[in-house]
Amino acid sequence: MTRLDPPGGHGRPAAPSPSAVAPGLDEPADAAAAALARCVSVEAAKFAAAHWGRTPLLSRAAELPNPAGFTDLLSPADADELLSRRGLRTPFLRVAKDGQVLPAARYTGGGGAGAEIDDQVLDEKVLQLYADGATLVLQGLHRTWPALIDFTRNLSLAVGQPLQVNAYLTPPDSQGFATHYDTHDVFVLQVDGRKHWRIHPPVLPDPLERQPWGGRADEVGATAQGPAALDVILEPGDALYLPRGWLHSAQAQESSSLHLTVGIRALTRYALVEELLALAADDQRLRATLPFGTDVADPDAIEPELTETVEALRDWLLRADPAAVAARLRQRAWSASRPAPIRPLAQAAAITALTADSLVMARRGLRWQLVGEGDRVTLRLFDRTISLPAQCEPAVRALLAGPPIRVGDLPGLDTDADRRTLTRRLLREAALTPA
């Protein structure tokens, strides 16, 4: 088998890179670097070495490159637009008050004539709750708001991990959530108003998603009564990075507050363990049935079986195939980050009108891999696998790894008809877009 993908194209988790474009992605390196620079006041290499997954970082607006702050990503007027005119439905809105998430029925209802749904956000109910001190959480904005779709894609490229974005709108002098910790890293971007943040060290360093703070509520509450590691008021344009596990609470000050929380859903070493165990099902010794009549509640009865199982597992792990693990991690990581949106109508029209003079380019943010075997080449995308004749490999690489290209200039194919056929196929598969 011949690997044709760029090195590292499977997207293995890594700390942020200060200079390189992530292999297998068609996105300018400067756009990724600019997105990260909006969130941290130190060089990317220093952020990766000193803060990534380790310690918080406070970056004041004066230390960041955009003097206008973050209103270009989502302003209070934009939030009002989403809450009133976009037919928002759950779970894209969550409402919290006094540390409790409110039932969706308190702010949703029927959509009116022609909308046979009963979970549409009702602006008059949202108004009542917000005026009474509830915090509004606009969720999944990396999928619904154009400016954040683009920003999130670039920032995801910079940190090499899947991201999600929520917005928190808090009335004056209110606090939506009690002290807690998240099971993912976050960038907090203060858009409007002022918010008082108290940060405490973890009670459980590096918690997994299956280890939420609720299971340690007493310990979290006790730690929150002690001295804070960071006690600050975020002003418009300020940014805060928090690794997973760090305790935090936030309260709006004399005016309403709007901030964005960018959640970083980083893969962990435990993800490697999970995939190794899934692959271990191929080992017959590990599939063996326990002896007849074994009392599984008796430690003495289990001890010899445990010893033999550990030995078998150790033997299997020493033979584990990194390529098989990488393939499973690729499926997990790539499915968590979508490439740039495409326009279905315009895309269909481009397929119909395609000529040798048409210019096309890779879909922004597309993760891909090329693997050749015999007379076929396999193109792996985030949600599908495409098999093509091996002679298409130079053309596919030119389409996906390079700048926009004229269809008639594709290498390795003999005729313009073959070039158009390949290009139409990749346009239909949403791997390409018109340039």
N, C-alpha and C positions, 0 to 999 in steps of 0.2 A: 504494500500500500504506500502511496506517495502522498504526503501531506502538502497541500498547496496553499493553505491559509497562512496569513501573516503570523509571526511568532506571538504567542499569547492571545490569539484571537478568540479563545474560548472564554475570556472574561474572568479569569481567576482573580479573586479579591486582592486588592493591594492598597497601600496608602496612597494619597494623592500624589500625582507626578507633576513636578513644576514645569516641565517643558514638552513632553511628548504627547502626541495624539494617540489615544488608545487604539491598538491594532484592531483591524476589522471594523472600524467606525469611519464613516465619512462625515466629519465635522471639523471645522477649523480649530486648531489648537488654541488660537488666541481667544476664541469665543469661550472655550472652557476655562481658560486661565482668567478671563475677565469675570466670569460668573463666580469663581472661587474668590477672587480679589474683592468682590462686593461683600463677602461674608466674613473675611478675616483680615486683620490689620498687619499680619506678618507675611513674609515670603512663604510660598507654598511648601518649600523644602523644610523650613523651620516649623510650620504648622504640622506637617507630617511627622517630624521627629519629636516635637515637644508636646503636642496637644492631641493629635489624632488618637482617639480611644483611651486617652490618659487623663488630661486635665482640662478644665474649662478655659475659655479665652473670651475676654471682653474686648470688643473693638468699638471705639467711639466713632461717631459720624465724621469727625474731623480727620480721623486716621484712614478713612475709606475713600475710594476714588470717585464716588458719585455724590456730589453735593446736594442733589435733589432727594437723596434718601431712597426710599423704596416705593413711593407712590406710583411710579410707572408700572410696578408689578401688580398692585391692587390698592386702590384708593378707597376711602370711605364711600365715595359716590359709586365706585364699582361694586362695593359690597351691597349697597342699597339696590343697585341694578339687579344683582343676583337674587336678592331676597324678594323682589317685587315684580320683575318683568320676565324672568327666564323660566318660569314653570318648574322651579326647583322642587325636587322630591327627596324623601329620605332614601338612603342615609347621607345625602350630601349636606344635610344640616343636622347638627346636634345642639341641644340647649342644656345648660347646667346652671344650677343655683345652689349656693350653700354647700358645695362639694358633692352634689348629687346630680346625676343626669336625669332630666325630666322625660316622661313618656312622650313618644312622638305624637300621640293622639292629642296632646295639649296644644300643638301648633300646626297640625296638618288637617286636611279634609278633602272633600271632593273638588275636582278641577273644573266643574261647571260643564256647560253644554259641549258635547263632542269629545270630552275627556273622561273616559270610563275608568277613573282611578280614584282612590280615596286617601292617598298619602301625599298630596301636593301641599307644599308649604303655603300657609295662609298669612299674608303680610300683616293683617290686622291683629292676629293672634301673636305673631312675633313681636309686634310693637308693644302689646300689653306686657309680655314677659320681659322684654328688654327694659321697658320703663320701670318695671318692678325690681330690677337689679340682676336679671339673668344674663349669663354670658352666652353669646351665639358662636358656634363653631362651624364655619364653612369648611367642609371636608372634600378631599379629592380634587383640589383646585388644579393640580398638575394634569387633570384630565378635562377640565371644564372651562378654564379661563386662558385665553390665547397667550397673554404675556407670560403667564406662569408655565404654560406648556413649553414654551421655548427656553425660558430661564432654567427650568428644572432639567430639561434635556442636556443643556450645556453644563450645568453643575454636576449632574450625574456622570457625565464624561470626565469631569475634573477629578472627582473622588473615586470613580470606578465602581460605584455601587448604585443599586436602585433607590429612588427617592419618592417621597410623597409630600404633599403640601396641604396644610390646613391654615385657616385664618381664624383668629380669636378676637371677637368684638366684645369688649367689657365696658359696662356703664361706669360712671364716676364712682370712686370709692368702693368698688365691688371686687370680689374674688370668686372666680368660677370654680376652682378646684382646690382642695386641701393639699398640703405637702405630699408629694408622691415622687416616684421615679418612673422613667420610661425605659422600655427594653430595647430602644434604638437611640443612636446619637441624634442630636438635633442642632440645627442652626435656628436661632430666634432672631427675626428681623423686625425691629420696631418701626412701624409705618407711621402711626399717628398717635398723639397723646403721650402720656408718661406712665410707666408701670414699674412698681417696686418689686424687685426680685430678691429672694433669699435662697442661697444655694448652700447645701450641706453635703459632706462626703458620703459615699455610698454605704449602705448597710450590707449590700451584696454587690461586690464588684462584678462588672461585666454580666449582668443578668441576661438569661435567655428569654425568648418570648414566652416560654412556658413557666417563667418565674416572675409574674407580675407583682407589683408592690402590695397588693391587697393581702397576700399571704404573709406579709411581714408588717402589717399595719401598726402594731404596737411598737415595734422597733423603729419604724419610720417616724412615728409620732414622738417617741422619746428623743431620737436624734435631732428632730426639728426644734426641740426646746433648748438645745445647746447652742453654742456660738456658731455663727454662719461662716463658711469658708469664703463666701462672697455675698455682700449686701449692697446692692446697687439699684439705682433708678435708671431705667432705659429711656432715653429721649429719642425723638424721631431721627431715623438714620443710623442709630446704634445697632450693633449685632452682637450676639452671644452664642458661643459654641458650648454645648454640654454633651459630654460622653454619656452613654447609657449607664444607668445606675445612680447618677448624681441626683440627690434629692433637691426639689425645687418647689417654690410657690410664688405666685405673682398676683399683685393687687394693683388695679388702676388707681390713679391719683385723682386730682381735682377735676379732671375731665375724662371723657370716654377714651378708650384705648383700642387701637387696632395693631395687632402684630401677626406676622406670618411665622409658622413653625414648619421648617423643612426637616422631615424625618428621614434618616439615613438607615435603610434596611440592610445593613452590612451582613454578609455571610461570616460565619464564625468557624473555628476549628471543630466545634460540635457538629456543624453541618457536614464536615468531613467524616466524623464518626458515624453520623446517621447514614450517609451514603455507603460507607464501608460495611456497616451492618446489613444494609439492604442487599449489597452484593454478596455478603457472606452466605446468603441462602443457597448459593450455588455449591457450597461445600457439603458433601454427603455426611461427613463426621458431625457437622453442626446441625444437620437435620435429623440425626438419630433420635429414636424414641428413648425416653428414660426407662430403666429396667422395670419389669413387671412388679407391681405392688410397692413401688417406692413411695414412702411417706414424705411428701414434699414439704410438710411442716416441721420435719425433724432435721435439725442442722447436721447431725451425725450421718443421717442417711444421704443427705444432699452433698456432703463434703467430697466424697470421691468423684461424684458426677461433675461437681463444679471444677475440681482439679483437672479432670480430663477435658472438660469443655474449654477451660482457659488455655490449656495446652493446644487444643485443636484450633482455637481462635488465633493464638499466637502464630502457629504454623501458617494459617491462612493469611494473616496480615502481612507476613514476610513475603508472600507471593502476590500481594495485591497489585493490580495493574493500574498505574496512575492514569492511563488513557481512559479506562472504564470509569474511574472516579470523576475525572474531568468531564466526561460526557454527561454524567448525571448532574454535576454542578452546573454545567452549561444550561441544561434544561431548566434548572431551578432559577438561575440568575437571569437568563435572557428573557424568560417569561414575565419577570417582575418589572421590566423596563420596556416600554413601547417606543418605537422610533417615531419620528415626526409624523403628524397627521398627513393624510393624502386627501385630495378632492376627488371623490369617485366619479362625478360627472365629467370633470375636466380630464381625468385619467382615461376614461373610456373614449372620450373624443380624441385624445392624443393617440390611442391605439389605432383607431380607425384611420386617422389622417397621417400616420407614420410614413415617412419617406427616407431615402438615403441621406437627405440633407437635414433631417431632424436632429436636434441636440437633446441628449438625455443625460441623466446623472443618477447616482445612487441616492436612495431615500435617506434623508438626514437621520443620523443616529442609528442606522441599520447595523445590527450585529450579524456577522456572517463568517462562514468557514467553507473552504473548498478542500475536498478530499478526493483524490483520484485513485481508481482501482481498475486496471485492465482498460477496456475500451469505453468506460463511463467515468464521468466526474460528478460528484455529489455536492450540491450547494445546500448548506445548512443555514437556515434562517431562524429567527426567534420563535416562529410558530409552525414551521413546515420544513420539509426536505424535498429538494428538486433534483431529479436525475437527468443528466444531459450527456450527449456524446462527448468523448474526451477532447475532440478537436475544438470544442467551444471554450476550453479553459482560458486561452489567452484573451479572448473577447470578453468573457465574464470578468476576468481580473481587470481589464481595462475599464469596463463599465462600473465596477464597484470600488476599485482602489484608487482611481485617478480622478482628475477634474472632469467637468462636463465634456462629452465627446460626441462628435458627429457619427451617426449610425454607419455611414458609408466608410468610415475610417477604422472600423473595428478590425483588429488583427486576427489572423489564424483561420478565417473563413473565406471560401473561394468566391462567393457571389453576394451581391447586394440582397438578393432574395433570402439567402441564409442569414445574413446579418439582420434583416428586418424580422424574420421569423423568431430568432433568438431574442431580439429586443422586445418584440410584442409579448413574448412569453414572460419576460422579467417585468414588464410593465403590468401585465395582468396579475402576476404574483405579488405586486406591490413592492418589489425590490428596487425598482427604478421609478423616477418621476421625470416629466418633461423639464428641461433645463430652462 
